[in-house]
Amino acid sequence: MTTPFQASVPQAAPQATKEPMSATFHGVQLIDPYAWLRDDDWQAVMREPDRLSPRIRTYLEAENAYTKGVLGDTEELQHHLFEEMKGRIKQDDSTVPAPHGPWAYFARYITGGQYAQICRCPRDGGEISVLLDGNMEAEGTAYWSLGGSDHSPDHRLLAYGVDDKGSEYYTVRIRDLATAQELADVIPNTSADMVWANDSKTLFYVRLDDNHRPRQVFRHVLGTVTEDDVLIYEEADPAFYVSLGQTQSNRFITIIAHDHETSEVHLVDANDPASPSRLIAARETGHEYSVEHHGEELIILTNSADAEDFRIVEAPLATPERDSWRETVAHKPGRLILDMVAYAGHLVRLEREDGLPRIVVRRFKDEAEHSVAFDEEAYSLGLSHGYEFGTQIIRFTYSSMTTPAAVYDYDIESRSRTLRKQQEVPSGHDPANYITRRLHAPAHDDETVPVTLLYHKDTPLDGTAPVLLYGYGSYGISMPASFATARLSLVDRGFIYAIAHVRGGKEKGYRWYKDGKRQAKTNTFKDFISAGEHLTEAGLTQRGRIVAQGGSAGGMLMGAVANMAPELFTGIVANVPFVDVLNTMLDADLPLTPPEWTEWGNPIESAADFETIRGYSPYDNVSKQSYPHILAVAGLTDPRVTYWEPAKWIARLRELNTSDNLVLLRTNMEAGHGGASGRFESLKETALEYAFALLITGKIGDSTPNAVWPAPHSSS
């Protein structure tokens, strides 16, 4: 077995000063020694990072320098990993063109380009036009992100939203596609959520408030100043988000107000954009629904009538109230309907049962159904809606942990599949060299936790292999068993890559989500620990040979399991980790706090919620014990998980940790929640994280049957 890594620290770690601040809630005094790391003017910092307090900047830069110094011996390895991962990316890649009227739209990358080009060509092929070149737009900026784009129904204009700070405040601009000139219309402070009306001169968009919350929908008419834009919807409840959509028929624009368990939909006639919006069903706590349109009917995906895993109903367009709903696809417990789209002749839905997805096609005229599925033990299936309504061709994407993504066009009537694109791996990839398995780990109660594995066929399964165990487990988001080229850099070096499908996601239906939120949140953490223990009990690895990784809410999971079972893991990689849960949920002014109360609980109003969160909040439960190696990665302008959360967490860990293991923080001073922009720059962050995992498991320079790479500072 490889000798365990022993930290050799070349320099003293930064020590954050302790300046205790106290507050009392529900008779409990909370003392926060590192609260000073939160900039008093944090809203301004999100928009203008240069306004960060010099004192805080100095501290974060000291942490960055320390991390760089400690991991200095891995720099050559990081370079190899980066080049290796970059070599698996087809540089001149493109999406499959999606037809719309006389054109087909797609995105492509050029060799060496960091950012996508938005393009189109004639529907039946011909000269390609570049509508927006992200590489040109990003010149001279440290960060650039295209939040979204939407061409007008008459194909003359392109609306697009750009963020150049990482703060997710997007500015919408409109480009004339005939002249490539920008119109005078400039709309700041949006979520980049926008939809054209059918007149091609009216644009609906969502504006963010000063607390970075999407709460208002405005109507903009081309050629007018934004100050004259008409407010058509404003959400009064700060716990609700607002977003925009459009029915596949293009008849209606949808305004969706929602939190994590309740939704409400308003329709605007896309043919009459100045007409008032129309409410479909008033919000009721716990009721989620979405709306499609077909002829004189609305088709509604809903969890009403105790349909926990959702059912589909229809309602007359003239009288869409709930009393008029009639069921067309009944609820089936354990079969979760994930998505649906209505085409002219068919209703297509994506559903998951027994952990595996399938597409089901239902013909309107006779209600006949058939399904599209695959035979692998674990796989991912995605449904693309496309632009068109009157089509019998649908598009879906299939992949597995071993199989690169394949894009198919599927003829609904003939049931024939046409492969439109197979993901290329330029440096080479043979799926036969890899194995995907699905295990079921016994949980602390009577449940079992699905665990998906990927490993090289030559990896010994005798307990010596290290494992990277990934988890998320929040918001009902499921972790797909899909193909990702970066993982191969670990797998080819003898790692087993594992995904723990813990409660808080929907892998096993909606109940799986409910059993991992609010008062039941600790199930998420216990499931992850159970998954790791099962891997050891199955003889695939050993305790202390597991590197855990998760990001955002998955970073909270990392912080929790580090407190609860530190001896199980050799290391923790926490990406933009939501670790200061209690303090964040107690601050109603932070961007996401009110909308998050349905997920975590409201500790301001509820003493029970306060105690529940206080019982697991990672920052509040750091204790004097031996912690594994820890690497936290943050973004300065992150509006979702603010930079000070991982900064405070690392400071407290460094104060209380009794082991000599590494405790590291890296803050991207030019990015937000998603890390570095650009398809290659982001790989450098992955290379850093993987180098850390290889370092702490003693795999640097380790010759394996799969790959041999030089040790640090050796010749390559």
NUMINU-428010 format. One record per residue (C-alpha): residue number from 1; residue in one letter; x, y, z. Coordinates in steps of 0.2 Angstrom, whole numbers, plus 2048, in hexadecimal, padded with zeros to 3 digits. Layout:
REM NUMINU-428010
   nr  rest    u    v    w
  NUM     a    X    Y    Z
...
END
This chain:
REM NUMINU-428010
   nr  rest    u    v    w
    1     m  800  800  800
    2     t  806  812  7FC
    3     t  80D  81B  80B
    4     p  801  827  813
    5     f  805  839  80F
    6     q  80D  843  81D
    7     a  80B  856  81B
    8     s  81B  860  81A
    9     v  817  872  81C
   10     p  824  87E  815
   11     q  81D  88D  81D
   12     a  812  893  82B
   13     a  7FF  893  828
   14     p  7F6  8A3  829
   15     q  7ED  8A6  83A
   16     a  7DD  8B0  839
   17     t  7DB  8BB  848
   18     k  7CD  8B8  854
   19     e  7C1  8C6  856
   20     p  7B2  8BF  85E
   21     m  7A1  8C5  85A
   22     s  791  8BF  863
   23     a  77F  8BE  85F
   24     t  770  8B6  869
   25     f  762  8AC  861
   26     h  755  8A2  86A
   27     g  75F  8A4  87A
   28     v  76F  89D  873
   29     q  77E  8A8  872
   30     l  788  8A5  862
   31     i  79A  8AB  861
   32     d  7A3  8AD  851
   33     p  7B6  8B0  852
   34     y  7B9  8B3  83F
   35     a  7AA  8BD  83A
   36     w  7B5  8CB  835
   37     l  7BA  8C2  825
   38     r  7A9  8C7  81F
   39     d  7AB  8D8  816
   40     d  79E  8E5  81D
   41     d  79B  8EB  80B
   42     w  79A  8D9  803
   43     q  78C  8DE  7F7
   44     a  798  8EB  7EF
   45     v  7A6  8DE  7EF
   46     m  79B  8D2  7E4
   47     r  79A  8E0  7D7
   48     e  7AB  8E7  7D9
   49     p  7B8  8DB  7E1
   50     d  7C5  8E8  7E3
   51     r  7BA  8F0  7F1
   52     l  7BE  8E1  7FC
   53     s  7C6  8E7  80D
   54     p  7D9  8E7  80B
   55     r  7DA  8DE  81C
   56     i  7CF  8CF  815
   57     r  7D8  8CF  804
   58     t  7E9  8CE  80D
   59     y  7E3  8BF  817
   60     l  7DB  8B6  808
   61     e  7EB  8B9  7FE
   62     a  7F5  8B2  80C
   63     e  7EB  8A2  80C
   64     n  7ED  8A1  7F9
   65     a  800  8A3  7FB
   66     y  800  896  809
   67     t  7F6  889  7FE
   68     k  801  88C  7EF
   69     g  811  88A  7FA
   70     v  80B  87A  802
   71     l  805  872  7F2
   72     g  815  879  7E9
   73     d  81C  867  7E6
   74     t  80C  863  7DC
   75     e  80E  871  7D0
   76     e  815  865  7C2
   77     l  808  858  7C6
   78     q  7FB  866  7C4
   79     h  802  86B  7B4
   80     h  801  858  7AE
   81     l  7F0  856  7B4
   82     f  7EA  866  7AB
   83     e  7F2  862  79B
   84     e  7EB  850  79C
   85     m  7D9  856  7A0
   86     k  7DB  863  792
   87     g  7E0  856  786
   88     r  7D0  84C  789
   89     i  7C6  85C  783
   90     k  7C3  85D  770
   91     q  7C8  86F  76E
   92     d  7BE  873  75E
   93     d  7AE  86B  765
   94     s  79C  870  762
   95     t  78B  86C  767
   96     v  77F  864  75B
   97     p  775  871  752
   98     a  763  874  758
   99     p  757  878  74A
  100     h  74C  887  74B
  101     g  743  88D  73C
  102     p  750  891  72E
  103     w  75E  890  739
  104     a  767  883  745
  105     y  770  88A  754
  106     f  77F  883  75E
  107     a  78E  887  768
  108     r  79F  883  764
  109     y  7B1  885  76A
  110     i  7C0  889  760
  111     t  7D2  882  763
  112     g  7D9  88B  771
  113     g  7C9  894  775
  114     q  7C4  895  788
  115     y  7B2  89A  784
  116     a  7A4  895  778
  117     q  79E  89D  768
  118     i  78C  89E  765
  119     c  789  89A  753
  120     r  77C  895  746
  121     c  77B  88E  735
  122     p  76D  88B  728
  123     r  761  87D  72E
  124     d  767  872  720
  125     g  779  876  722
  126     g  784  884  71B
  127     e  78F  892  720
  128     i  791  895  733
  129     s  78E  8A6  73B
  130     v  796  8AA  74B
  131     l  789  8B4  755
  132     l  793  8B6  765
  133     d  7A5  8B2  768
  134     g  7A9  8B0  77B
  135     n  7BC  8B0  778
  136     m  7BB  8C1  770
  137     e  7AE  8C8  77D
  138     a  7B9  8C2  78B
  139     e  7C9  8CA  785
  140     g  7D1  8D4  793
  141     t  7C6  8CD  7A1
  142     a  7CC  8C2  7AF
  143     y  7BB  8BA  7B0
  144     w  7AD  8B9  7A3
  145     s  79D  8AF  7A3
  146     l  78F  8AD  797
  147     g  77F  8AB  7A1
  148     g  774  8A7  793
  149     s  76F  8AD  782
  150     d  75E  8AC  778
  151     h  75B  8B0  766
  152     s  74C  8BA  761
  153     p  73D  8B0  758
  154     d  741  8B9  748
  155     h  753  8B4  749
  156     r  759  8C7  747
  157     l  75F  8CA  759
  158     l  769  8C1  767
  159     a  767  8C6  779
  160     y  775  8C0  785
  161     g  77A  8C2  797
  162     v  78C  8C4  79D
  163     d  794  8C5  7AE
  164     d  7A6  8CB  7AF
  165     k  7A9  8CA  7C2
  166     g  7A3  8B9  7C7
  167     s  795  8C1  7D1
  168     e  787  8BA  7C6
  169     y  780  8CC  7C3
  170     y  77E  8CB  7B0
  171     t  77C  8D9  7A4
  172     v  771  8D5  795
  173     r  775  8DC  784
  174     i  76D  8DA  773
  175     r  776  8D7  763
  176     d  770  8DA  751
  177     l  774  8CA  748
  178     a  774  8D2  737
  179     t  781  8DF  73B
  180     a  789  8D7  74B
  181     q  786  8E8  753
  182     e  780  8EA  765
  183     l  770  8F3  768
  184     a  76F  902  774
  185     d  765  8F7  780
  186     v  76F  8F2  78F
  187     i  767  8EA  79E
  188     p  772  8E8  7AE
  189     n  76F  8DE  7BE
  190     t  766  8CF  7B6
  191     s  766  8BD  7BA
  192     a  769  8BA  7A7
  193     d  758  8B2  7A7
  194     m  74F  8B9  797
  195     v  742  8B4  78B
  196     w  73C  8BD  77A
  197     a  72A  8C0  776
  198     n  725  8BA  765
  199     d  725  8CC  75E
  200     s  738  8CC  75F
  201     k  739  8DD  767
  202     t  733  8D9  779
  203     l  73F  8D1  785
  204     f  73A  8CB  796
  205     y  748  8C9  7A3
  206     v  74B  8C7  7B6
  207     r  753  8D4  7C0
  208     l  75E  8D1  7D0
  209     d  75B  8DC  7DF
  210     d  769  8E3  7EA
  211     n  76A  8D3  7F4
  212     h  76D  8C9  7E4
  213     r  75B  8C1  7E4
  214     p  751  8BF  7D3
  215     r  741  8C6  7D8
  216     q  73B  8D1  7CA
  217     v  735  8CE  7B8
  218     f  736  8DD  7AC
  219     r  730  8DF  79A
  220     h  73C  8E9  78F
  221     v  738  8EF  77E
  222     l  747  8F2  772
  223     g  74C  904  76F
  224     t  746  90A  780
  225     v  750  90E  790
  226     t  750  901  79E
  227     e  749  90E  7AA
  228     d  739  90C  7A0
  229     d  738  8F9  7A1
  230     v  728  8F3  7A8
  231     l  728  8E9  7B8
  232     i  71B  8DB  7B4
  233     y  71F  8D0  7C3
  234     e  727  8D3  7D4
  235     e  729  8C5  7E1
  236     a  724  8CB  7F3
  237     d  72B  8BC  7FC
  238     p  73E  8BD  7FE
  239     a  73E  8AA  7FF
  240     f  739  8A8  7ED
  241     y  743  8A9  7DE
  242     v  73C  8AF  7CD
  243     s  741  8A7  7BC
  244     l  73B  8A7  7AA
  245     g  737  89A  79E
  246     q  72D  896  78E
  247     t  721  888  789
  248     q  727  87D  77B
  249     s  719  884  770
  250     n  720  896  772
  251     r  70F  89B  776
  252     f  712  8A0  788
  253     i  720  8A8  792
  254     t  720  8A0  7A4
  255     i  724  8AA  7B3
  256     i  729  89E  7C1
  257     a  72A  8A3  7D3
  258     h  731  895  7DE
  259     d  73B  890  7ED
  260     h  741  87E  7F0
  261     e  730  876  7F3
  262     t  723  882  7EC
  263     s  720  88A  7DB
  264     e  714  895  7D2
  265     v  712  898  7C0
  266     h  70C  8A7  7B6
  267     l  709  8A7  7A3
  268     v  70C  8B6  797
  269     d  705  8B5  786
  270     a  715  8B6  77B
  271     n  70A  8BC  76D
  272     d  704  8CA  777
  273     p  712  8CF  783
  274     a  709  8DE  78A
  275     s  6FB  8D4  790
  276     p  6FA  8D0  7A3
  277     s  701  8C0  7AA
  278     r  6F6  8B2  7AF
  279     l  6F8  8A7  7BF
  280     i  6F5  895  7BC
  281     a  6F4  88E  7CE
  282     a  6F8  899  7DE
  283     r  706  893  7E8
  284     e  703  886  7F6
  285     t  711  881  801
  286     g  719  871  7FB
  287     h  710  872  7EA
  288     e  71C  872  7DB
  289     y  716  872  7C9
  290     s  71C  877  7B8
  291     v  712  87B  7A8
  292     e  712  877  796
  293     h  706  87B  788
  294     h  6FE  870  77A
  295     g  6EF  877  770
  296     e  6E1  87C  77B
  297     e  6E8  873  78A
  298     l  6F6  877  797
  299     i  700  868  79D
  300     i  706  869  7AF
  301     l  713  85F  7B8
  302     t  70D  85F  7CA
  303     n  710  857  7DB
  304     s  6FE  85B  7E0
  305     a  6F2  84E  7E8
  306     d  701  846  7F1
  307     a  70A  842  7E1
  308     e  71B  842  7EA
  309     d  724  83D  7DA
  310     f  719  847  7CF
  311     r  70B  844  7C2
  312     i  705  84D  7B2
  313     v  6F4  855  7B0
  314     e  6EB  85F  7A3
  315     a  6E1  86E  7A4
  316     p  6D7  879  798
  317     l  6E0  888  792
  318     a  6D0  893  796
  319     t  6CE  88C  7A8
  320     p  6DF  886  7AE
  321     e  6DA  886  7C1
  322     r  6DE  877  7CB
  323     d  6CB  872  7CB
  324     s  6CD  86F  7B8
  325     w  6DD  864  7BA
  326     r  6DA  852  7B3
  327     e  6E8  845  7B5
  328     t  6F0  83E  7A5
  329     v  700  835  7AD
  330     a  6FD  82F  7BE
  331     h  708  830  7CD
  332     k  713  820  7D0
  333     p  71D  820  7E0
  334     g  72F  81E  7DD
  335     r  72E  823  7CB
  336     l  733  836  7CB
  337     i  72E  840  7BC
  338     l  73D  84C  7B9
  339     d  738  856  7AA
  340     m  72B  857  79C
  341     v  729  860  78B
  342     a  71A  861  780
  343     y  71C  860  76D
  344     a  70F  861  760
  345     g  70B  84F  760
  346     h  713  848  76F
  347     l  716  84B  782
  348     v  728  845  787
  349     r  72D  843  799
  350     l  73E  83F  7A2
  351     e  73C  834  7B1
  352     r  746  82A  7BD
  353     e  742  819  7C5
  354     d  74D  80E  7CF
  355     g  75B  81B  7CD
  356     l  75B  81A  7BA
  357     p  754  827  7AE
  358     r  749  824  79E
  359     i  740  82E  792
  360     v  72D  82A  78F
  361     v  724  830  77F
  362     r  711  832  780
  363     r  707  835  770
  364     f  6F9  841  772
  365     k  6ED  83A  765
  366     d  6EC  829  76D
  367     e  6F6  82A  77E
  368     a  701  81C  778
  369     e  712  81C  782
  370     h  723  815  77F
  371     s  734  817  788
  372     v  746  81A  784
  373     a  753  812  790
  374     f  764  80A  791
  375     d  76B  7FB  798
  376     e  77B  801  7A2
  377     e  77B  7FE  7B5
  378     a  77C  811  7B7
  379     y  77A  81F  7AB
  380     s  775  831  7A7
  381     l  767  836  79B
  382     g  763  848  797
  383     l  754  84F  78C
  384     s  757  85E  781
  385     h  747  868  77D
  386     g  74E  870  76E
  387     y  745  880  766
  388     e  737  878  75C
  389     f  726  873  760
  390     g  720  86A  750
  391     t  72D  85C  74F
  392     q  72D  84A  752
  393     i  740  84A  755
  394     i  746  84B  767
  395     r  758  84C  76D
  396     f  760  844  77C
  397     t  771  842  783
  398     y  777  831  78A
  399     s  787  82D  794
  400     s  78E  823  7A2
  401     m  79D  824  7AD
  402     t  7A6  81A  7A0
  403     t  79D  81F  790
  404     p  7A0  830  789
  405     a  791  83B  785
  406     a  787  836  776
  407     v  779  842  76E
  408     y  76B  839  765
  409     d  75D  83F  75B
  410     y  74E  834  75E
  411     d  73F  832  752
  412     i  730  830  75C
  413     e  725  828  74F
  414     s  732  81C  748
  415     r  73B  81A  759
  416     s  74C  81B  750
  417     r  75B  822  757
  418     t  768  82D  74E
  419     l  779  830  756
  420     r  77C  842  753
  421     k  78C  844  75D
  422     q  798  839  768
  423     q  7A3  842  774
  424     e  7B5  841  76E
  425     v  7C3  83F  77A
  426     p  7D2  845  76F
  427     s  7DF  83C  77A
  428     g  7D6  82C  779
  429     h  7C9  823  784
  430     d  7C5  810  784
  431     p  7B5  80D  78E
  432     a  7BA  7FB  78F
  433     n  7C8  800  79B
  434     y  7BC  807  7A8
  435     i  7AF  7FF  7B3
  436     t  79F  807  7BA
  437     r  796  7FF  7C8
  438     r  787  803  7D3
  439     l  788  7FE  7E5
  440     h  77B  801  7F3
  441     a  782  806  804
  442     p  778  801  814
  443     a  773  812  81C
  444     h  771  815  82F
  445     d  75F  811  82D
  446     d  756  805  822
  447     e  75B  80E  812
  448     t  768  80A  806
  449     v  773  818  7FD
  450     p  777  815  7EB
  451     v  789  817  7E7
  452     t  790  818  7D5
  453     l  7A2  813  7D2
  454     l  7AE  816  7C4
  455     y  7BF  80E  7C3
  456     h  7CC  807  7B7
  457     k  7CB  7F5  7B4
  458     d  7DD  7F2  7BA
  459     t  7DA  7FB  7CB
  460     p  7DC  7EF  7D9
  461     l  7CD  7EC  7E3
  462     d  7D6  7E6  7F2
  463     g  7D4  7F5  7FD
  464     t  7E3  7FE  7F8
  465     a  7DB  80A  7EC
  466     p  7D7  81B  7F1
  467     v  7C6  822  7EE
  468     l  7BF  833  7EA
  469     l  7AD  833  7F1
  470     y  7A2  841  7EA
  471     g  792  847  7F1
  472     y  785  855  7F1
  473     g  774  851  7F8
  474     s  76A  861  7F8
  475     y  75C  86A  7EF
  476     g  756  859  7E7
  477     i  764  85A  7DB
  478     s  76A  849  7D5
  479     m  77C  845  7D1
  480     p  77C  83C  7BF
  481     a  786  82E  7BB
  482     s  78D  837  7AC
  483     f  79D  838  7A3
  484     a  7AA  844  7A8
  485     t  7BC  844  7A1
  486     a  7C5  84D  7AF
  487     r  7C1  83E  7BB
  488     l  7CB  832  7B0
  489     s  7DB  83B  7B7
  490     l  7D8  834  7C8
  491     v  7D1  823  7C2
  492     d  7E0  820  7B7
  493     r  7EB  823  7C6
  494     g  7E3  815  7D0
  495     f  7D4  81F  7D8
  496     i  7C3  818  7D9
  497     y  7B7  826  7D5
  498     a  7A7  825  7DF
  499     i  796  82F  7E0
  500     a  78C  82D  7EF
  501     h  77A  830  7EB
  502     v  775  836  7FC
  503     r  764  83C  802
  504     g  760  84E  7FE
  505     g  761  84A  7EB
  506     k  753  841  7E2
  507     e  75C  831  7DC
  508     k  74F  827  7E4
  509     g  740  832  7E2
  510     y  73A  842  7EA
  511     r  739  839  7FB
  512     w  74C  837  7FA
  513     y  74D  84A  7F9
  514     k  741  84D  808
  515     d  74A  841  813
  516     g  75A  84C  811
  517     k  754  85D  815
  518     r  750  868  824
  519     q  74D  85D  833
  520     a  753  84E  82A
  521     k  763  856  823
  522     t  76F  84C  82D
  523     n  76A  83D  822
  524     t  774  844  814
  525     f  784  844  81E
  526     k  781  833  826
  527     d  77D  82C  814
  528     f  78E  832  80E
  529     i  797  82B  81D
  530     s  78D  81A  81A
  531     a  793  81A  807
  532     g  7A5  81D  80D
  533     e  7A4  80F  81A
  534     h  79C  803  80D
  535     l  7AA  805  801
  536     t  7B6  800  80F
  537     e  7AB  7F1  814
  538     a  7AA  7EC  802
  539     g  7BD  7EB  802
  540     l  7BF  7F8  7F4
  541     t  7C9  804  7FF
  542     q  7CE  807  812
  543     r  7C9  814  81F
  544     g  7D5  823  81D
  545     r  7D6  820  80A
  546     i  7C7  82A  805
  547     v  7C8  83C  7FE
  548     a  7B6  844  800
  549     q  7B1  852  7F4
  550     g  7A2  85D  7F2
  551     g  79E  86E  7ED
  552     s  791  87C  7F3
  553     a  784  873  7FD
  554     g  78F  863  7FA
  555     g  79D  86D  802
  556     m  792  86E  811
  557     l  791  85C  811
  558     m  7A4  85B  811
  559     g  7A5  866  820
  560     a  798  85C  829
  561     v  7A0  84B  826
  562     a  7B1  852  82A
  563     n  7AA  856  83B
  564     m  7A0  845  83D
  565     a  7AC  838  836
  566     p  7BE  840  834
  567     e  7C7  82F  835
  568     l  7BD  828  826
  569     f  7C6  834  81A
  570     t  7D8  838  816
  571     g  7D2  849  80E
  572     i  7C4  855  80A
  573     v  7C2  860  7FB
  574     a  7B5  86D  7FD
  575     n  7B0  878  7EF
  576     v  7A8  888  7F3
  577     p  7A1  880  803
  578     f  791  885  80B
  579     v  798  883  81D
  580     d  793  892  827
  581     v  781  88C  826
  582     l  77A  893  837
  583     n  781  8A4  835
  584     t  77B  8A5  823
  585     m  76A  89F  826
  586     l  769  8AC  834
  587     d  76C  8BA  829
  588     a  75D  8BF  81E
  589     d  767  8CC  814
  590     l  772  8BF  80C
  591     p  76E  8BB  7FA
  592     l  767  8A9  7FC
  593     t  762  8A9  80E
  594     p  74F  8AB  80D
  595     p  74D  89F  7FE
  596     e  757  892  807
  597     w  74C  891  816
  598     t  741  884  80E
  599     e  751  879  80C
  600     w  759  87B  81C
  601     g  74D  883  828
  602     n  74A  895  82F
  603     p  755  896  83F
  604     i  74F  8A8  841
  605     e  73D  8A4  844
  606     s  73F  891  84A
  607     a  748  88C  859
  608     a  747  87A  853
  609     d  74F  87F  842
  610     f  75C  889  84B
  611     e  761  879  856
  612     t  761  86E  847
  613     i  76D  879  83C
  614     r  778  87D  84B
  615     g  779  86A  84E
  616     y  782  867  83D
  617     s  788  878  836
  618     p  79A  873  832
  619     y  7A2  884  837
  620     d  799  883  848
  621     n  79D  871  84B
  622     v  7B0  872  848
  623     s  7B8  86A  858
  624     k  7C8  866  85F
  625     q  7CC  856  856
  626     s  7D7  84E  848
  627     y  7D1  853  837
  628     p  7D6  84C  826
  629     h  7DF  857  819
  630     i  7D3  864  813
  631     l  7D3  86F  804
  632     a  7C5  87D  802
  633     v  7C3  886  7F2
  634     a  7B9  897  7F2
  635     g  7B5  8A5  7E6
  636     l  7B6  8B7  7EC
  637     t  7A6  8BD  7E2
  638     d  79C  8AE  7E6
  639     p  78A  8B4  7EA
  640     r  784  8A2  7EE
  641     v  791  89C  7FB
  642     t  79A  8AC  800
  643     y  7AD  8AC  801
  644     w  7AD  8AE  814
  645     e  7A5  89E  817
  646     p  7B4  893  812
  647     a  7C0  8A0  819
  648     k  7B8  89F  82A
  649     w  7B7  88C  82A
  650     i  7C9  88A  825
  651     a  7CE  897  833
  652     r  7C5  88D  840
  653     l  7CB  87C  83A
  654     r  7DD  882  83B
  655     e  7DA  888  84D
  656     l  7D2  878  853
  657     n  7DA  86A  848
  658     t  7E5  85E  853
  659     s  7ED  855  844
  660     d  7FB  85B  839
  661     n  7F1  859  829
  662     l  7EF  867  81D
  663     v  7E2  874  81F
  664     l  7E2  87E  80F
  665     l  7D7  88C  807
  666     r  7D8  893  7F5
  667     t  7CD  8A1  7F1
  668     n  7CB  8A6  7DE
  669     m  7CC  8B9  7E0
  670     e  7C5  8BB  7CE
  671     a  7B6  8AF  7CE
  672     g  7A6  8AA  7D7
  673     h  79D  89A  7DA
  674     g  7A1  891  7CA
  675     g  7B4  894  7CC
  676     a  7BF  89A  7BE
  677     s  7B7  89E  7AD
  678     g  7BC  896  79D
  679     r  7BC  883  799
  680     f  7CF  882  79C
  681     e  7D2  88D  7AB
  682     s  7C5  883  7B5
  683     l  7CF  874  7B1
  684     k  7DE  87C  7BB
  685     e  7D3  87C  7CA
  686     t  7CE  86A  7C8
  687     a  7E1  865  7C5
  688     l  7E5  86E  7D6
  689     e  7D7  864  7DF
  690     y  7DD  853  7D7
  691     a  7EF  857  7DB
  692     f  7EA  859  7ED
  693     a  7E1  849  7ED
  694     l  7EF  840  7E5
  695     l  7FB  848  7F1
  696     i  7F2  843  801
  697     t  7EF  831  7FB
  698     g  802  82F  7F7
  699     k  7FE  82C  7E4
  700     i  80A  83A  7DE
  701     g  817  831  7D3
  702     d  80E  820  7D6
  703     s  810  815  7C8
  704     t  7FF  80C  7C4
  705     p  7FA  800  7B6
  706     n  7F0  80E  7AF
  707     a  7FC  81D  7AE
  708     v  80D  822  7B3
  709     w  811  834  7B6
  710     p  820  83D  7BD
  711     a  823  841  7CF
  712     p  824  854  7D3
  713     h  834  85C  7CC
  714     s  839  84D  7C2
  715     s  83B  84E  7AF
  716     s  82C  84B  7A5
END
